[in-house]
Amino acid sequence: MAKNSLIAGLDIGTTKICCVVAEIGESGEIIVSGVGVSPSRGLKSGNVVDIEVTTRAVEEAVKRAQDQAGREITSVYVGVTGKHISSLNSRGVTAITNPDREIKQDDKERADQQSRVIVLPPDRVVLHAIPRSYSIDGQNGIKNPVGMSGTRLEVETHIVTGAHTFLQNVEKCVTQAGLAVEDMVLEPLATSEATLLPAERNLGVCLVDIGGGTSDLAIFIEGEIYYTAVLPVGGNHVTNDIAYGLQATLEEAEKVKIEYGNAATDRVGEEESFPVTQIGRDEPRLLRRRALCKIIEPRMEELFEFVQKEIEKSGCRGMLPAGVVLSGGGAQLQSTIEFASQMLQMPVRLGKPTGVSGLSDVVSSPIYSTAVGLVQYGARQQQRHRAVTRGSDPVGGFLRLLSRIFSRFRTH
């Protein structure tokens, strides 16, 4: 294989750390060439609680991906999540003063910058500022205003913020592992790159990524992100409930959840049983499978109640004809799709990574959605940056790049 451009995505999760590395071909195709996964024990609910342990896990995952790809990884796009993440929609307005009233790129950038001027506590930073849509003199729904005519340009921007210290701790783990951070990306934004269809984004869809410590939610309307939230329930909560209810170790609880668990008790036969090794016993004990499902179902019900509340809070209840897409490791629990559809009263499907070649069969599971999405996000950002650089003067392009870097850590 030719030595094409290299992009790596690093998903730092509560249960696992996953690194996916891809070669970007000359025509822009994404060819996955390496995958590395290591257990994650230094995080809790998406937040770093042990930098040393997390750093070692990052090193292990990256080394495995490097060895498989046969290429050195020097920088990564890092996925971030956690309860400290919050979002809001903001508006920016600017007057068009050009004599011919034609809107230039500078006008668009000025409106974008105005929408980012928000009051933030000193401990928070802007992670993403994503323009959703523009309006010119009251005409709404414009995707790109450059070249159009008007006197007043407005933009609505979705802004995601995070706690500065939490993001610093994640960055510390990555840099101590000998890697540069290309960018920090909200995990559901990355996951959406790998799992959502353009038609779903345009119609209106809700993405729910069920992780270990938390679940991420993102709503897309008319092709753009509209609302994001982090839910305080994930797959680890189900595992903990099983361990407590069955008096088993967490390892044993995770094993029986994967092999015998089901989100809906009524989908399991009365006489079905399963073996479990309880704490203090040498031999496995046979229990009714319905007893296991009765432990799991209330927690899954709680998760989708949170999803329902966030959809209502967003005001998008009647704007999601494409329904819900579930991804992440927790979405693989048996009957989860059917259970979610029944609870939410809308269509639900399982989201898996698409749009890549190479080791596509290896990363076809929902557990790789975020890491693959980070690579796709990185490829798109680099392609966009090259296009902007080609279309502008070198000095102006460099100054804009510096401005973007500094604005990420600027509070208002």
The 8 nearest C-alpha neighbors of each residue, nearest first, counted from 0:
[[1, 2, 3, 22, 24, 32, 30, 68],
 [0, 2, 3, 24, 22, 4, 25, 23],
 [1, 3, 0, 4, 22, 5, 24, 70],
 [2, 4, 22, 24, 1, 23, 5, 25],
 [3, 5, 23, 22, 2, 6, 24, 21],
 [4, 6, 22, 21, 23, 3, 7, 20],
 [7, 5, 21, 20, 374, 22, 4, 377],
 [8, 6, 20, 75, 19, 374, 76, 21],
 [7, 9, 76, 373, 374, 370, 19, 75],
 [10, 8, 18, 77, 370, 17, 76, 11],
 [9, 11, 17, 78, 370, 16, 12, 77],
 [12, 10, 16, 9, 78, 17, 15, 13],
 [13, 11, 15, 16, 14, 10, 45, 39],
 [12, 14, 42, 211, 45, 212, 43, 39],
 [15, 13, 39, 211, 12, 38, 40, 16],
 [16, 14, 39, 38, 12, 37, 13, 17],
 [17, 15, 11, 37, 12, 36, 10, 39],
 [16, 18, 36, 10, 35, 9, 60, 15],
 [17, 19, 9, 35, 8, 61, 34, 60],
 [20, 18, 34, 8, 7, 370, 33, 371],
 [21, 19, 7, 33, 6, 32, 31, 8],
 [22, 20, 31, 32, 30, 6, 5, 29],
 [21, 23, 5, 30, 3, 4, 29, 24],
 [24, 22, 29, 4, 3, 27, 28, 5],
 [23, 25, 27, 28, 26, 3, 22, 29],
 [24, 26, 27, 23, 3, 28, 4, 22],
 [25, 27, 24, 28, 23, 29, 3, 382],
 [28, 26, 24, 25, 23, 29, 378, 382],
 [27, 29, 24, 23, 26, 30, 355, 25],
 [30, 28, 23, 355, 22, 21, 356, 31],
 [29, 31, 356, 357, 22, 21, 355, 32],
 [32, 30, 21, 357, 358, 20, 33, 356],
 [31, 33, 68, 21, 20, 357, 30, 358],
 [34, 32, 68, 64, 67, 20, 19, 31],
 [33, 35, 64, 19, 18, 20, 63, 36],
 [36, 34, 64, 60, 63, 18, 17, 61],
 [35, 37, 17, 60, 16, 18, 15, 34],
 [36, 38, 60, 16, 15, 56, 59, 39],
 [39, 37, 15, 14, 16, 40, 56, 36],
 [40, 38, 15, 14, 16, 41, 13, 56],
 [41, 39, 42, 38, 52, 14, 53, 13],
 [40, 42, 49, 53, 52, 48, 39, 47],
 [43, 41, 47, 13, 48, 46, 40, 45],
 [42, 44, 46, 45, 13, 212, 47, 48],
 [43, 45, 212, 213, 46, 81, 13, 42],
 [46, 44, 81, 43, 13, 80, 42, 12],
 [45, 47, 42, 43, 44, 81, 48, 165],
 [48, 46, 42, 49, 41, 50, 43, 168],
 [47, 49, 42, 41, 46, 43, 50, 53],
 [50, 48, 41, 52, 51, 47, 53, 42],
 [49, 51, 53, 52, 172, 54, 47, 48],
 [52, 50, 54, 53, 49, 55, 172, 41],
 [51, 53, 55, 41, 54, 49, 50, 56],
 [54, 52, 41, 56, 50, 55, 51, 57],
 [55, 53, 172, 57, 51, 56, 52, 176],
 [56, 54, 58, 52, 57, 53, 59, 51],
 [55, 57, 53, 59, 58, 54, 37, 60],
 [58, 56, 54, 60, 55, 59, 61, 53],
 [59, 57, 55, 61, 56, 176, 60, 62],
 [58, 60, 56, 62, 57, 61, 55, 37],
 [61, 59, 35, 36, 37, 57, 63, 62],
 [62, 60, 64, 58, 63, 59, 18, 35],
 [63, 61, 65, 59, 64, 60, 58, 66],
 [64, 62, 35, 66, 60, 61, 65, 67],
 [63, 65, 35, 34, 33, 61, 67, 62],
 [66, 64, 62, 68, 67, 63, 70, 69],
 [67, 65, 63, 69, 64, 68, 62, 70],
 [66, 68, 33, 64, 65, 69, 63, 34],
 [69, 67, 33, 32, 65, 70, 66, 64],
 [68, 70, 66, 67, 65, 71, 33, 32],
 [71, 69, 68, 65, 72, 66, 67, 5],
 [70, 72, 65, 73, 69, 68, 66, 62],
 [73, 71, 74, 65, 70, 7, 61, 178],
 [72, 74, 178, 179, 71, 75, 177, 7],
 [75, 73, 179, 178, 180, 72, 181, 7],
 [76, 74, 7, 180, 8, 181, 77, 9],
 [75, 77, 8, 182, 181, 9, 373, 183],
 [78, 76, 9, 183, 75, 184, 8, 10],
 [77, 79, 184, 186, 10, 185, 183, 9],
 [80, 78, 185, 186, 184, 77, 183, 81],
 [79, 81, 45, 186, 185, 84, 78, 82],
 [82, 80, 45, 83, 84, 46, 44, 229],
 [81, 83, 84, 229, 231, 80, 44, 230],
 [82, 84, 81, 161, 162, 85, 80, 165],
 [85, 83, 161, 82, 81, 160, 80, 229],
 [86, 84, 160, 159, 161, 83, 228, 87],
 [87, 85, 159, 158, 160, 227, 84, 88],
 [86, 88, 158, 157, 89, 159, 85, 226],
 [87, 89, 157, 156, 158, 155, 90, 86],
 [88, 90, 156, 114, 155, 157, 87, 91],
 [91, 89, 155, 114, 154, 156, 92, 153],
 [114, 90, 92, 113, 110, 154, 153, 111],
 [93, 91, 153, 110, 152, 113, 154, 90],
 [92, 94, 110, 152, 151, 153, 95, 109],
 [95, 93, 151, 150, 96, 152, 92, 106],
 [96, 94, 150, 151, 97, 100, 93, 102],
 [95, 97, 94, 98, 100, 150, 99, 101],
 [96, 98, 100, 99, 95, 101, 102, 103],
 [99, 97, 100, 96, 101, 95, 150, 102],
 [98, 100, 101, 97, 148, 96, 102, 149],
 [101, 99, 97, 148, 149, 98, 95, 150],
 [100, 102, 148, 99, 147, 146, 103, 97],
 [101, 103, 145, 146, 147, 148, 106, 100],
 [104, 102, 106, 145, 105, 146, 101, 107],
 [103, 105, 107, 106, 145, 108, 102, 146],
 [104, 106, 108, 103, 107, 109, 102, 110],
 [107, 105, 109, 103, 104, 108, 102, 110],
 [106, 108, 104, 110, 105, 109, 111, 103],
 [109, 107, 111, 105, 106, 110, 112, 104],
 [108, 110, 106, 112, 111, 107, 105, 113],
 [111, 109, 113, 91, 107, 93, 92, 112],
 [112, 110, 108, 114, 109, 113, 107, 91],
 [111, 113, 109, 115, 110, 114, 108, 116],
 [112, 114, 91, 110, 115, 116, 111, 109],
 [91, 115, 113, 90, 111, 112, 116, 89],
 [114, 116, 112, 113, 117, 111, 128, 89],
 [117, 115, 113, 114, 411, 112, 118, 91],
 [118, 116, 115, 411, 119, 114, 89, 410],
 [117, 119, 411, 120, 116, 410, 121, 115],
 [118, 120, 411, 410, 117, 121, 123, 124],
 [119, 121, 122, 123, 118, 410, 411, 124],
 [122, 120, 123, 119, 410, 124, 411, 163],
 [121, 123, 120, 163, 162, 124, 164, 119],
 [124, 122, 162, 163, 161, 121, 120, 119],
 [125, 123, 160, 161, 408, 163, 410, 126],
 [124, 126, 160, 127, 407, 159, 161, 408],
 [125, 127, 160, 159, 124, 407, 161, 128],
 [128, 126, 159, 158, 125, 129, 160, 157],
 [127, 129, 158, 157, 156, 159, 130, 115],
 [128, 130, 157, 156, 127, 131, 158, 224],
 [129, 131, 156, 155, 132, 157, 128, 154],
 [132, 130, 156, 155, 223, 129, 157, 224],
 [133, 131, 142, 155, 140, 141, 154, 130],
 [134, 132, 154, 141, 153, 140, 142, 139],
 [133, 135, 139, 138, 153, 137, 141, 152],
 [136, 134, 152, 138, 137, 151, 149, 153],
 [135, 137, 151, 138, 149, 150, 134, 152],
 [136, 138, 135, 134, 139, 151, 153, 152],
 [139, 137, 134, 135, 136, 140, 141, 133],
 [140, 138, 134, 141, 137, 133, 135, 132],
 [139, 141, 132, 133, 134, 142, 138, 221],
 [142, 140, 133, 132, 139, 134, 143, 144],
 [143, 141, 132, 133, 140, 144, 131, 134],
 [142, 144, 145, 141, 133, 132, 146, 107],
 [143, 145, 147, 146, 141, 142, 102, 133],
 [146, 144, 102, 103, 147, 143, 104, 107],
 [145, 147, 102, 101, 144, 103, 148, 104],
 [146, 148, 145, 144, 102, 101, 149, 100],
 [149, 147, 101, 100, 102, 146, 150, 99],
 [150, 148, 100, 151, 135, 136, 101, 95],
 [149, 151, 95, 94, 100, 136, 152, 96],
 [152, 150, 94, 136, 135, 95, 149, 93],
 [153, 151, 135, 93, 92, 134, 94, 136],
 [152, 154, 92, 134, 133, 91, 135, 110],
 [155, 153, 133, 91, 90, 132, 156, 134],
 [154, 156, 90, 131, 132, 89, 130, 133],
 [157, 155, 130, 89, 131, 129, 88, 90],
 [156, 158, 88, 129, 128, 87, 130, 89],
 [159, 157, 128, 87, 86, 127, 88, 156],
 [158, 160, 86, 127, 126, 85, 125, 128],
 [161, 159, 125, 126, 85, 124, 84, 86],
 [162, 160, 84, 123, 124, 83, 163, 126],
 [161, 163, 123, 165, 164, 83, 122, 166],
 [162, 164, 123, 166, 122, 165, 124, 167],
 [163, 165, 167, 166, 162, 168, 122, 123],
 [166, 164, 168, 167, 162, 163, 169, 46],
 [165, 167, 169, 163, 168, 164, 170, 162],
 [166, 168, 164, 170, 165, 169, 171, 163],
 [169, 167, 171, 165, 166, 170, 164, 172],
 [170, 168, 166, 172, 171, 167, 165, 173],
 [169, 171, 167, 173, 168, 172, 174, 166],
 [172, 170, 168, 174, 169, 173, 175, 167],
 [171, 173, 54, 175, 169, 170, 174, 50],
 [172, 174, 176, 170, 171, 175, 178, 54],
 [175, 173, 178, 177, 171, 176, 172, 179],
 [176, 174, 177, 172, 173, 171, 54, 178],
 [175, 177, 173, 174, 58, 54, 178, 172],
 [178, 176, 174, 175, 173, 179, 73, 58],
 [179, 177, 174, 74, 73, 173, 176, 180],
 [178, 180, 74, 174, 181, 73, 75, 177],
 [181, 179, 75, 182, 74, 76, 178, 77],
 [182, 180, 76, 75, 74, 179, 183, 77],
 [181, 183, 76, 180, 184, 77, 75, 377],
 [184, 182, 77, 78, 76, 79, 185, 181],
 [185, 183, 78, 186, 79, 77, 182, 189],
 [184, 186, 79, 188, 78, 187, 80, 189],
 [185, 187, 78, 189, 188, 79, 80, 184],
 [188, 186, 190, 189, 185, 215, 191, 217],
 [187, 189, 191, 186, 185, 190, 192, 184],
 [188, 190, 372, 373, 186, 187, 192, 191],
 [191, 189, 369, 187, 372, 368, 192, 193],
 [190, 192, 194, 195, 188, 189, 193, 187],
 [193, 191, 372, 189, 190, 194, 375, 195],
 [194, 192, 372, 352, 191, 190, 353, 368],
 [193, 195, 350, 191, 352, 351, 192, 190],
 [196, 194, 191, 193, 192, 199, 197, 200],
 [195, 197, 199, 198, 200, 194, 191, 192],
 [198, 196, 200, 199, 201, 195, 222, 202],
 [199, 197, 201, 196, 200, 202, 222, 321],
 [200, 198, 202, 196, 321, 201, 197, 204],
 [201, 199, 222, 197, 203, 219, 198, 202],
 [200, 202, 221, 222, 198, 199, 203, 220],
 [203, 201, 199, 200, 321, 221, 198, 320],
 [204, 202, 319, 220, 200, 219, 201, 321],
 [203, 205, 319, 321, 322, 219, 199, 323],
 [206, 204, 218, 323, 217, 324, 322, 219],
 [205, 207, 324, 217, 216, 323, 325, 218],
 [206, 208, 216, 325, 215, 209, 324, 326],
 [207, 209, 326, 327, 215, 214, 325, 210],
 [210, 208, 214, 327, 329, 233, 330, 326],
 [211, 209, 214, 233, 213, 327, 212, 234],
 [210, 212, 234, 233, 235, 13, 14, 213],
 [211, 213, 44, 233, 13, 235, 210, 45],
 [214, 212, 233, 232, 231, 210, 44, 230],
 [215, 213, 209, 230, 210, 233, 208, 229],
 [214, 216, 229, 208, 207, 187, 230, 228],
 [217, 215, 207, 228, 227, 206, 229, 208],
 [216, 218, 227, 206, 226, 205, 187, 228],
 [219, 217, 205, 226, 225, 204, 224, 206],
 [218, 220, 224, 223, 225, 200, 204, 203],
 [219, 221, 203, 222, 223, 201, 225, 200],
 [222, 220, 201, 223, 202, 200, 203, 219],
 [221, 223, 201, 200, 220, 219, 197, 224],
 [224, 222, 219, 220, 131, 221, 225, 200],
 [223, 225, 219, 218, 226, 220, 131, 222],
 [224, 226, 219, 218, 220, 223, 157, 227],
 [225, 227, 218, 217, 224, 313, 228, 219],
 [228, 226, 217, 216, 86, 218, 225, 229],
 [227, 229, 216, 215, 230, 217, 85, 226],
 [228, 230, 215, 214, 82, 216, 81, 231],
 [229, 231, 214, 232, 213, 215, 228, 305],
 [232, 230, 213, 229, 214, 233, 82, 212],
 [233, 231, 213, 230, 302, 214, 212, 236],
 [234, 232, 213, 211, 212, 210, 214, 235],
 [233, 235, 211, 329, 237, 236, 210, 238],
 [234, 236, 211, 238, 237, 233, 212, 239],
 [235, 237, 239, 234, 238, 233, 240, 232],
 [236, 238, 240, 234, 235, 239, 295, 298],
 [237, 239, 235, 241, 236, 240, 253, 252],
 [240, 238, 242, 236, 241, 237, 235, 243],
 [241, 239, 237, 243, 238, 242, 244, 236],
 [240, 242, 244, 238, 239, 243, 252, 245],
 [243, 241, 247, 252, 239, 246, 245, 240],
 [244, 242, 246, 240, 241, 245, 239, 247],
 [245, 243, 241, 242, 246, 240, 294, 247],
 [244, 246, 247, 242, 243, 241, 277, 252],
 [247, 245, 243, 242, 277, 244, 278, 248],
 [246, 248, 277, 242, 278, 245, 251, 252],
 [249, 247, 251, 250, 242, 252, 278, 246],
 [248, 250, 252, 251, 242, 253, 247, 239],
 [251, 249, 253, 248, 252, 254, 247, 242],
 [250, 252, 254, 248, 249, 253, 247, 255],
 [253, 251, 249, 242, 255, 254, 250, 241],
 [254, 252, 256, 250, 251, 238, 255, 249],
 [253, 255, 251, 257, 252, 256, 258, 250],
 [254, 256, 258, 259, 252, 257, 253, 251],
 [257, 255, 260, 253, 254, 259, 258, 252],
 [256, 258, 254, 255, 260, 259, 253, 332],
 [259, 257, 255, 256, 260, 254, 253, 332],
 [258, 260, 255, 256, 257, 261, 273, 288],
 [261, 259, 256, 257, 292, 258, 255, 333],
 [260, 262, 333, 263, 292, 334, 332, 259],
 [261, 263, 296, 335, 334, 295, 333, 299],
 [264, 262, 261, 265, 266, 296, 334, 338],
 [263, 265, 292, 266, 267, 289, 293, 262],
 [266, 264, 267, 263, 268, 289, 292, 269],
 [265, 267, 264, 263, 268, 261, 334, 262],
 [266, 268, 265, 264, 289, 269, 271, 288],
 [269, 267, 271, 270, 266, 289, 265, 288],
 [270, 268, 271, 267, 289, 287, 288, 272],
 [269, 271, 268, 272, 287, 288, 289, 267],
 [272, 270, 268, 288, 269, 287, 273, 267],
 [273, 271, 287, 288, 286, 285, 270, 274],
 [272, 274, 285, 286, 288, 287, 275, 259],
 [273, 275, 285, 284, 283, 286, 276, 272],
 [276, 274, 283, 284, 277, 285, 273, 255],
 [277, 275, 283, 284, 282, 280, 247, 278],
 [278, 276, 247, 280, 246, 275, 279, 245],
 [277, 279, 247, 280, 246, 248, 276, 281],
 [278, 280, 277, 281, 276, 247, 246, 282],
 [281, 279, 277, 278, 282, 276, 283, 284],
 [280, 282, 279, 283, 276, 277, 278, 284],
 [281, 283, 280, 276, 284, 277, 275, 274],
 [284, 282, 276, 275, 274, 285, 281, 277],
 [283, 285, 275, 274, 276, 286, 282, 277],
 [284, 286, 274, 273, 272, 275, 283, 287],
 [287, 285, 272, 273, 288, 274, 284, 290],
 [286, 288, 272, 289, 290, 271, 273, 270],
 [289, 287, 272, 291, 290, 271, 273, 286],
 [288, 290, 292, 291, 287, 264, 293, 267],
 [291, 289, 293, 288, 292, 287, 294, 286],
 [292, 290, 288, 289, 294, 293, 295, 260],
 [291, 293, 295, 289, 264, 294, 290, 261],
 [292, 294, 290, 291, 296, 295, 264, 289],
 [295, 293, 292, 291, 296, 241, 297, 240],
 [294, 296, 292, 293, 298, 297, 237, 262],
 [295, 297, 262, 299, 293, 298, 294, 263],
 [298, 296, 300, 299, 295, 301, 294, 293],
 [297, 299, 301, 300, 296, 295, 237, 302],
 [300, 298, 302, 296, 301, 297, 303, 295],
 [299, 301, 297, 298, 303, 302, 296, 304],
 [300, 302, 298, 304, 299, 303, 297, 305],
 [303, 301, 299, 305, 304, 300, 232, 298],
 [304, 302, 306, 305, 300, 301, 307, 299],
 [303, 305, 307, 301, 306, 302, 300, 308],
 [306, 304, 308, 303, 302, 307, 309, 301],
 [307, 305, 303, 309, 304, 308, 310, 302],
 [306, 308, 304, 310, 305, 309, 303, 311],
 [307, 309, 311, 305, 310, 306, 312, 304],
 [308, 310, 312, 306, 311, 307, 313, 305],
 [309, 311, 313, 307, 312, 308, 316, 315],
 [310, 312, 308, 314, 309, 313, 316, 307],
 [313, 311, 309, 310, 314, 308, 315, 307],
 [312, 314, 310, 315, 311, 309, 226, 316],
 [315, 313, 311, 312, 316, 310, 317, 318],
 [316, 314, 318, 313, 317, 310, 311, 319],
 [315, 317, 318, 311, 310, 314, 319, 313],
 [318, 316, 315, 319, 320, 314, 311, 203],
 [317, 319, 315, 316, 203, 320, 220, 202],
 [320, 318, 203, 204, 322, 321, 317, 316],
 [319, 321, 322, 203, 318, 202, 204, 317],
 [322, 320, 204, 319, 199, 203, 202, 323],
 [323, 321, 346, 319, 204, 320, 345, 347],
 [322, 324, 347, 205, 206, 204, 346, 325],
 [325, 323, 206, 348, 350, 347, 349, 207],
 [326, 324, 207, 349, 350, 208, 330, 206],
 [327, 325, 208, 350, 365, 330, 349, 209],
 [326, 328, 366, 209, 365, 208, 329, 210],
 [327, 329, 366, 330, 331, 365, 210, 209],
 [330, 328, 209, 234, 331, 327, 332, 210],
 [329, 331, 328, 326, 332, 327, 325, 209],
 [332, 330, 329, 328, 333, 335, 365, 327],
 [333, 331, 330, 335, 329, 261, 334, 257],
 [332, 334, 261, 335, 262, 331, 260, 336],
 [335, 333, 337, 262, 336, 338, 261, 263],
 [336, 334, 338, 262, 337, 333, 332, 339],
 [337, 335, 339, 338, 334, 347, 340, 348],
 [336, 338, 340, 334, 339, 335, 341, 347],
 [337, 339, 335, 341, 336, 340, 334, 342],
 [340, 338, 342, 336, 341, 337, 343, 335],
 [341, 339, 337, 343, 347, 345, 344, 338],
 [340, 342, 338, 344, 339, 343, 337, 345],
 [343, 341, 339, 340, 344, 338, 303, 300],
 [342, 344, 340, 345, 341, 339, 307, 303],
 [345, 343, 341, 340, 342, 346, 339, 322],
 [344, 346, 340, 322, 343, 347, 323, 341],
 [345, 347, 322, 340, 323, 348, 321, 344],
 [348, 346, 323, 340, 324, 322, 336, 345],
 [347, 349, 324, 336, 325, 350, 323, 346],
 [348, 350, 325, 324, 326, 351, 336, 347],
 [351, 349, 326, 194, 325, 324, 365, 348],
 [350, 352, 365, 194, 364, 363, 368, 353],
 [353, 351, 193, 368, 194, 363, 371, 365],
 [354, 352, 193, 355, 194, 351, 363, 359],
 [353, 355, 193, 356, 352, 29, 375, 28],
 [356, 354, 29, 353, 30, 359, 31, 357],
 [355, 357, 30, 359, 31, 358, 29, 354],
 [356, 358, 30, 31, 359, 32, 355, 29],
 [357, 359, 31, 361, 360, 32, 356, 362],
 [360, 358, 356, 362, 357, 361, 363, 355],
 [359, 361, 363, 358, 362, 357, 364, 356],
 [360, 362, 358, 359, 363, 364, 34, 367],
 [363, 361, 359, 364, 360, 367, 358, 352],
 [362, 364, 360, 352, 361, 359, 351, 365],
 [363, 365, 366, 362, 351, 367, 352, 368],
 [366, 364, 351, 327, 368, 326, 367, 328],
 [365, 367, 328, 327, 364, 368, 326, 369],
 [368, 366, 365, 370, 362, 369, 364, 371],
 [369, 367, 352, 365, 190, 371, 370, 366],
 [368, 370, 190, 372, 371, 189, 367, 373],
 [371, 369, 373, 8, 10, 372, 367, 368],
 [372, 370, 374, 368, 373, 369, 367, 193],
 [371, 373, 189, 193, 192, 369, 375, 190],
 [374, 372, 8, 376, 189, 370, 371, 375],
 [373, 375, 8, 377, 371, 372, 376, 7],
 [376, 374, 372, 378, 377, 373, 379, 192],
 [375, 377, 373, 379, 374, 378, 372, 380],
 [378, 376, 374, 380, 375, 379, 373, 381],
 [377, 379, 375, 381, 376, 380, 382, 374],
 [378, 380, 382, 376, 377, 381, 383, 375],
 [381, 379, 383, 377, 382, 378, 384, 376],
 [380, 382, 384, 378, 383, 379, 377, 385],
 [381, 383, 379, 385, 380, 384, 378, 386],
 [382, 384, 380, 386, 381, 385, 379, 387],
 [383, 385, 381, 387, 386, 382, 388, 380],
 [386, 384, 388, 382, 383, 387, 389, 381],
 [385, 387, 383, 389, 384, 388, 390, 382],
 [388, 386, 390, 384, 389, 385, 383, 391],
 [389, 387, 385, 396, 391, 390, 386, 384],
 [390, 388, 386, 387, 391, 385, 392, 393],
 [391, 389, 387, 388, 386, 392, 385, 396],
 [392, 390, 388, 389, 396, 387, 393, 395],
 [391, 393, 395, 394, 396, 390, 388, 389],
 [394, 392, 396, 395, 397, 391, 388, 389],
 [395, 393, 397, 396, 392, 398, 391, 399],
 [396, 394, 398, 392, 397, 393, 399, 391],
 [397, 395, 393, 399, 388, 394, 398, 392],
 [396, 398, 400, 394, 395, 399, 393, 401],
 [397, 399, 401, 395, 400, 396, 402, 394],
 [400, 398, 402, 396, 401, 397, 395, 403],
 [399, 401, 397, 403, 402, 398, 396, 404],
 [402, 400, 398, 404, 399, 403, 405, 397],
 [401, 403, 399, 405, 400, 404, 406, 398],
 [404, 402, 406, 400, 401, 405, 399, 407],
 [403, 405, 401, 402, 406, 407, 400, 408],
 [404, 406, 402, 407, 403, 408, 401, 409],
 [407, 405, 409, 403, 408, 404, 402, 125],
 [408, 406, 405, 404, 409, 125, 126, 403],
 [407, 409, 406, 124, 405, 410, 125, 404],
 [410, 408, 406, 407, 405, 124, 411, 125],
 [409, 411, 124, 119, 408, 121, 123, 125],
 [410, 118, 119, 117, 116, 409, 120, 121]]
